Amino acid sequence: MSAATNPPKRLVSLSVNGRRHDVWVTPSELLLDVLHDELGLPEVRYGCGEGVCGTCTVQLDGRPVSACLMFAVQAEGHAVTTVSALLGAGEELHPLQECLLRHGGAQCGFCTPGMLLTADSLARRGGRPSREDIRYELVGNLCRCTGYTKILDAVEEYVEGAERP
């Protein structure tokens, strides 16, 4: 095979959930594929591949991004966070996860990681976002099960009064 069809791999160092991972990637390898396939993080899922469903959402330096639209090499030097980082010691649920469960906002669970990371990012920015602000923030996360009301209720409860870790 020629080099044109088989691009050379490059060693990149990724900080994922507070841990360093050195991985060999091609320049065109997506962050989604590296996180899911190379690092074994099943919560980072393939959805649409176009950045419109929110299924593959991760946080990059605390801000939600679609891992299906980002090359792994672009994440080097940045902190990548997946939903598993929200779990506490002994895998206790994060208060935001508890709110989502209490309100019935997690049904099939496919959209849940993206919803949680997006809502967490909003909450960490501080202030008291309105329901409309929450709805706007979650616009890039599609859910086919809940009709969004329960998710909005859960996030609203969390940003209004829950202590943030």
C-alpha positions, -999 to 999 in steps of 0.1 A, spaced: 0 0 0 11 35 -7 15 62 20 -13 81 4 -38 54 13 -23 46 47 -14 78 65 12 76 92 1 75 128 12 101 153 15 97 191 -8 120 209 -12 124 246 -49 129 257 -61 139 291 -93 120 296 -112 121 329 -81 133 346 -59 105 333 -32 107 306 -35 84 277 -8 81 250 -24 68 218 -13 64 182 -37 80 158 -40 90 122 -46 127 115 -81 119 104 -91 97 133 -121 110 152 -120 117 190 -152 96 192 -135 65 178 -104 69 200 -124 74 232 -148 45 224 -126 20 206 -91 27 218 -98 38 253 -128 16 259 -153 42 270 -187 29 259 -205 60 272 -191 79 242 -215 66 215 -219 70 178 -252 86 169 -256 106 137 -220 112 128 -230 148 118 -229 166 152 -266 171 154 -279 145 179 -256 150 209 -251 113 215 -213 116 213 -211 147 235 -180 151 257 -166 181 275 -135 197 261 -120 220 288 -155 220 304 -175 229 273 -197 204 254 -184 193 220 -195 166 195 -167 140 195 -179 129 161 -168 162 146 -134 165 163 -102 149 153 -83 132 182 -52 153 174 -73 184 181 -79 172 217 -42 171 226 -34 196 253 -70 198 264 -90 182 292 -116 157 278 -144 147 302 -169 119 296 -199 111 317 -181 85 338 -161 113 354 -193 126 370 -195 95 392 -182 100 427 -161 78 449 -175 42 449 -194 51 418 -220 72 436 -243 91 413 -236 127 407 -264 150 420 -274 159 385 -277 122 377 -299 117 407 -322 146 396 -325 130 362 -335 97 377 -359 112 402 -377 131 374 -378 101 350 -356 120 326 -335 89 316 -354 62 298 -335 43 272 -303 61 282 -289 66 248 -290 104 250 -283 106 287 -245 111 287 -248 140 263 -276 156 282 -257 152 315 -225 167 302 -242 196 285 -263 204 316 -232 200 338 -214 225 316 -243 250 319 -244 246 357 -207 251 361 -209 284 344 -228 296 374 -259 318 378 -294 306 377 -304 299 341 -340 301 332 -360 272 318 -356 288 284 -318 290 289 -317 253 298 -339 244 267 -316 265 245 -285 248 259 -298 213 254 -310 220 218 -281 199 204 -291 168 223 -319 148 208 -341 125 229 -367 102 214 -382 88 247 -389 116 272 -404 145 253 -378 167 271 -401 179 299 -387 155 324 -352 163 314 -358 201 317 -374 195 351 -344 176 363 -319 202 351 -339 230 364 -340 214 399 -303 209 398 -293 244 387 -318 259 412 -306 242 444 -283 213 442 -249 216 456 -223 213 428 -193 191 433 
